[in-house]
Amino acid sequence: METVNNKVKFGLKNFYIAPLDFDGTKYTYEVPFKVPGAVALGMDPSGESGDFYADDTIYYSSTENQGYSGDLEIADTPDEMREKIYRESVDKNGAYIENSEVEIRQGAVIFEIKGDKQNRRIVYYNCSFSRPKSSAKTKENSKTPATDTITIKMMPRETDHKVRAILKPSTTNKTAYDAFFAKVYEEETATQASSK
């Protein structure tokens, strides 16, 4: 399959989270787990922009890249996320216990965006998660499912400043594309790719 460009994008599926640990020098990712029921993901760029004026005009303009932030809407927060990201404990009766002194874990988020020609697979390397905002309401004439909303901050990594990677399918990257959800994708140089 040759690489082609999309005219439009629609659809969100295959949402995964890979819990991470950072020891100050190295990011270590666990095997990604799937978060079923992804409804929507909105992302806004984060970072200050600044203009320097001279000669009665904008002489120099810059924007600082601090990643993105946005909201993930999902059908329901899965138990695996409660355990691995929110670090809720499970008692002998199977009850999930939230503790205010337990720190929420960070992770990489991985997902797929559908397009009219191809599906792009995307990873954000260094993300923090808010506790899920949820609601419940009485059932009316029609069943409208309630959803959970989680705010995600997608920050640059401290070590190499990488924010994300986007991979489109092509004839030369089938192995990497097919394995995108199995582990967190890391950049390959031309030398690394040719040695495989």
N, C-alpha and C positions, 0 to 999 in steps of 0.2 A: 504494500500500500504506500503510495507516494504521499509526502506531506502536502496538505492543502490548507488553505485558510478558510475559516468560518466567516460567513456574512452576519450571522446572528448567533446568540447563545441562549440556551434555555435548559432548565432542568438541573437538579442537584441530586447526586446520589453517591453511594459508596463513601460515606463519611466515617473516617477512622480517627482515633487518637492514639498516639504512642507516648506513654508516660516517659518523662525524662528526669535524669539526675545531672546536676552540674557541680563539679568539685572546684570550680574556680579556673580551671584550665581546659577541661574536656567535657563535652556533652555526650551523655550515654543514653541511648533510647531503648526502651523495651519493645517487644513485638507489638505492633498496632492492634487494637481491638476495635470492632465495628460498633458504631452508634446508629442503631436503626431508627427509621422514622424522621430523617432530616427533612424539614419543611422549607426553610429559607435561611440564607446566610447573607447578611449585609455587612460590608466592610468599608470604612472610611479611612483615608490616609491620615496618619498622625505625624506631626512635625511642624515646627514653626517656619514661616517664610519671612524673609526680610529684604527690604529694598534700601539701597544706598543712593542718595540723590547727589548729583553734581551737574553743573552746566544746565541747570533748570530742567533736568529730566532724570529718569531712573538710569543711573550710571552702571549699577551692578545689582543683580537680584539673585537670591539663593533660597533654597528650600531644604530644610533638614529632614532627612528620612528617619523617622522613628517607628516605622512599620505601619500597622493598621489597627483599627479597633472596630468592633461591630457586634451584632447580636446573632446568635444561632437559635433558630426556633426548631424544636424537635417535638415529636409526638409525646414522649415521656422519657425522663432521665433513666437510663438503664442501670441495673444493679452493678454491672462491671465498672461503670463510671463512678458510682458511689463508693466503691471499694478502692479503685486504683487512682482516682483523681481527688475525690473529696475525702478519701481515707476514713470513711465511716466504718466503724466496727460492727460486727454482726454477733449478736448474743446467741445463746443456746436455743432460743426459740425462733431464730431467723430474723429478728428485728434489727433494722439498721439504726445505729446510734450515731448521731452527729455531736461532735465535741467542739466547743468554741476555741479550744486551745490547740487543736490539730491544724497544721498548716496545709492548705490546699496545694496539691502537686501541680507542677507545670507539665507541658507536653507539646508534641508536634501535632498539628492537625493536617489530615490528608483527605482529599475529596476529589470528586469528578464533576466537571461541568459539561453538559451535553451541548453540542453545536449542530448546525445543519449539515456539516461535512464530517466532523470528527469530534471526539470527546477529549478534552484536555484534563490531565491529572495534575493536581496542585498540592504542594506541601508547604506549610508555614512552620518554620523550625522551632520557634521559641514562643510559646503561648501560655498565657495565664487565663484562668477561668473564674468567673464569678459563681456564687452559688445560684442554683436555678431559681428563676422566678416562675411560679406556677399559680394556677387558679383552679377553682372547682365551682361549678354552678349546677343548679337543679336542671333536670331533664325536661325539655319542652316538647312541642309537637314533633320536631325533627331532632335527630341526634347530631349535634355539632361537637366534635371532640375538642376538649381543652388541650392546650399545649404548654410546654415549658420553654422558657427563654433564658439563654445563658450568654452573658457578655464575655467576649473573648478579646484579649489584647495580644496582638501578634507583633512581637518585638524583634529587633535585630539580635543575633547572637553576639555575645560579648567578645568572643575570640576571633571571629572572622567577619562579623557584621552582616552576615547573610540573613535575609528576611524570608525568602521563599524561592521555590523552583517550580516552573511550569513545564510539563512534558507533553508534547503532541506526538501521536503515533507516526512512525515512518518506516521505511524498509530497513533502516539501519539500527533502529533502537528497540526492536521487538522484545528482546529479553528484559531490558530495563523497564519498558512500558508495562509488560505483563506482570512484573514483580513489584510494581509501584506500591501496592498496598501491603506487601509482605514485610517490608522494613522501610525505614526512613531513607529516602533517596538522598544521596550525596553527589556532589559535582564530580564528574569524571573528566580528566584531561584527555586530549587526543592520544597521548602516549599510553595512558591507562587503558583506553578503549581498544587500541590496536594490539595490546599485549594479551588480550583475552582470546 
